[in-house]
Amino acid sequence: MKKQTIRDIDWQGKRALVRVDFNVPLDDQQQITDDTRITAAVPTIQYLLDHGASVVLMSHLGRPKNKVVDKLRLDPVARRLGDLLSREVKKVGETTGAEAEQAAQSLQSGDVLLLENTRFDAREEKNDDSMAQELAKLGDVYVNDAFGAAHRAHASTEGVAKHLPAVAGLLLEKELEYIGGAIEDPQRPFVTVIGGAKISDKIGVIENLLGKVDALLIGGGMANTFLLAQGHKVGDSLVEQESVDVAKDLLQKAADRNVKLLLPVDVVLADAFDNNANTQIVAADAVPDGWRILDIGPESVEQYSAVIKDAKTVIWNGPMGVFEMPKFAEGTRAIAQAMADSAATTIIGGGDSVAAVEQMHLADRMSHISTGGGASLELLEGKELPGVAALKDQ
């Protein structure tokens, strides 16, 4: 996993072509509602500028489906980045072609240029080599700092690396160090907390982790399918009938490998999927008909928190319940608090877990918050990320 980084290059007078992940949420007025991903790229951009480079940035935004969509242009991003860098960020209306080439070639050391949304070009997601070659004309060295897109083999993430010397940015390096390091050589006890709605989304992750972790704590909708696999009734709860056998198999594998796989011992029930529903807390094996599980219960929280307290490395991916509704957010909040209070290396990977930790104002108490949901999942699954594989080895 050891890749060359921007620290391995002499940047004086060079043009850095940098793939960033500026896929930020916008409101109806095209105002950025969360600039976390832009902020996360600043250290790499600043390093390049401080070391004498000019910088050409490229990113996707949203899902324009291979055509120009005016409300998905990157102009608001250029303005926000300019504020963060305290300098002008030039913006061009093309991703490749004559206008982009001219703008890139006219840059002086210390200048920053942002190209238009890479996904306006139908060739991007096909990883078309003609687009990769056109992009390569815009820089001397390619830098991938877009961890959130590193699991995609696109022209701007993987293809272009075939045509230029290719290295990792500081954010990508940090993601690989934390998540890759935890998987390859964790400090033990190594605990993973997995939540979210479906087992089917995370079978590969759980299977890979069963060979590496000391304990696996399961919550969220996926826990219901495990409870069903153990022969418990789950009322009207969300379950994946087609994954019951998979859950049985995973429970058996955990037992065979002496991995502690914890399921909720008690649950918070509701009589409707609604924050104003009637609720009750029952043992996980005593769910009455007509009720649905929407969070883990207080005893489960206590058990899970105790395991986290003793851990040296904890990775969390996926909420424990329907945390968007205050009545069913307590399990997720308590896990976030247990991680914040822990002395372990704590890693948050995945969109909903990140949202929960930020909502609870605990983000600054975690060791690392991943910027890439899909990419962090694939890393946890043990998969090679195309955007990383394409970079030069140390």
Secondary structure, 3 states (H helix, E strand, C coil): CCECEHHHCCCCCCEEEEECCCCCCECCCCCECCCHHHHHHHHHHHHHHHCCCEEEEECCCCCCCCCCCHHHCCHHHHHHHHHHHCCCEEECCCCCCHHHHHHHHCCCCCCEEECCCHHHCCCCCCCCHHHHHHHHCCCCEEEECCHHHCCCCCHHHHHHHHCCCEEECHHHHHHHHHHHHHHHCCCCCEEEEECCCCCCCCHHHHHHHHCCCCEEEECCHHHHHHHHHCCCCCCCCCCCHHHHHHHHHHHHHHHHCCCEEECCCEEEEECCCCCCCCEEEEECCCCCCCCEEEEECHHHHHHHHHHHHHCCEEEEECCCCCCCCHHHCHHHHHHHHHHHHCCCEEEECCHHHHHHHHHCCCHHHCCEECCCHHHHHHHHCCCCCHHHHCCCEC
